[in-house]
């Protein structure tokens, strides 16, 4: 029930506020994790098809586990303190995940460039 409320509130929050540039976005951290993990896996696994496939699977497993586990732990702790703290935090997380306003803003830049025929700008 709380998660559904957080999703609805997060969607509304995102439409109103968008992604503030001062606030770090989770995708930035996930990208850094992918980069760091990839560098480590390239040192561990051989540069063969099998080695690359195993490295890719290891990267996927690590990134998915960390990027799911940390938010789950944070939300679990927040809801343990207070349902309203958990709801507030989950609302912000949902707003960041959805990023509807930012996606619209950025995609409209591409659309406008395509309308004018500027493929390089698009």
C-alpha positions in Angstrom: 0.0 0.0 0.0 2.8 2.4 0.9 4.7 1.7 -2.3 1.6 2.4 -4.5 1.2 5.7 -2.7 4.9 6.5 -3.1 4.7 5.7 -6.8 1.7 8.0 -7.3 3.3 10.8 -5.2 6.6 10.3 -6.9 5.1 10.6 -10.3 3.4 13.9 -9.2 6.6 15.1 -7.6 8.5 14.5 -10.7 6.0 16.3 -12.9 6.2 19.3 -10.6 9.9 19.4 -9.7 11.7 17.2 -12.2 15.3 16.2 -11.5 17.0 19.0 -9.6 20.6 19.4 -10.9 22.0 19.8 -7.4 20.7 16.4 -6.3 22.8 13.4 -7.3 20.9 11.0 -9.6 21.1 7.2 -8.9 21.9 6.5 -12.5 25.2 8.3 -12.1 26.1 6.0 -9.3 25.0 2.9 -11.2 27.1 4.1 -14.2 30.1 4.5 -12.0 29.5 1.0 -10.5 29.3 -0.5 -14.0 32.6 1.2 -15.0 34.4 0.1 -11.8 33.1 -3.4 -12.1 33.9 -3.7 -15.7 37.5 -2.6 -15.1 37.8 -5.3 -12.4 36.3 -8.0 -14.5 38.6 -7.2 -17.4 41.5 -7.9 -15.2 40.0 -11.2 -13.9 38.5 -12.8 -16.9 40.4 -13.8 -20.1 39.8 -11.9 -23.3 38.0 -14.8 -25.0 34.3 -15.1 -25.9 33.7 -17.3 -22.9 35.7 -15.0 -20.6 33.8 -11.9 -21.9 30.4 -13.7 -21.4 31.3 -14.6 -17.9 32.6 -11.1 -17.2 29.3 -9.7 -18.5 27.3 -12.0 -16.4 29.4 -11.1 -13.3 29.0 -7.4 -14.0 25.2 -7.8 -14.4 24.9 -9.8 -11.2 27.0 -7.3 -9.2 25.3 -4.2 -10.6 21.7 -5.6 -10.2 22.4 -6.8 -6.7 24.0 -3.6 -5.4 21.5 -1.2 -7.2 18.6 -3.2 -5.9 20.0 -4.1 -2.5 21.1 -0.7 -1.3 17.7 1.0 -1.9 15.9 -1.9 -0.4 18.1 -1.7 2.7 17.7 2.1 3.0 13.9 1.8 2.6 13.7 -1.0 5.1 15.6 1.1 7.7 13.5 4.2 6.9 10.2 2.3 7.2 11.5 0.8 10.5 12.0 4.3 11.9 8.6 5.7 10.6 6.1 4.9 8.0 6.1 8.5 6.9 9.9 8.7 6.6 9.8 5.5 4.5 7.0 7.0 2.3 8.8 10.3 1.9 12.1 8.5 0.9 10.3 6.0 -1.4 8.4 8.9 -3.0 11.7 10.7 -3.8 13.2 7.5 -5.1 10.2 6.9 -7.4 10.4 10.4 -8.7 14.1 9.9 -9.6 13.4 6.5 -11.2 10.5 7.8 -13.3 12.2 11.0 -14.4 9.2 11.8 -16.6 9.7 15.6 -16.7 13.4 15.3 -17.6 12.8 12.7 -20.2 10.2 14.9 -21.9 12.4 18.0 -21.8 15.4 16.2 -23.3 13.4 14.2 -25.9 11.7 17.4 -27.0 15.2 18.9 -27.8 15.8 16.0 -30.1 12.4 16.3 -31.6 12.8 20.0 -32.3 16.2 19.4 -33.9 14.7 16.7 -36.1 11.9 19.0 -37.1 14.4 21.5 -38.4 16.4 18.8 -40.1 19.5 19.2 -37.9 20.5 15.5 -37.5 23.9 16.4 -35.9 22.2 18.4 -33.2 19.5 15.7 -32.7 
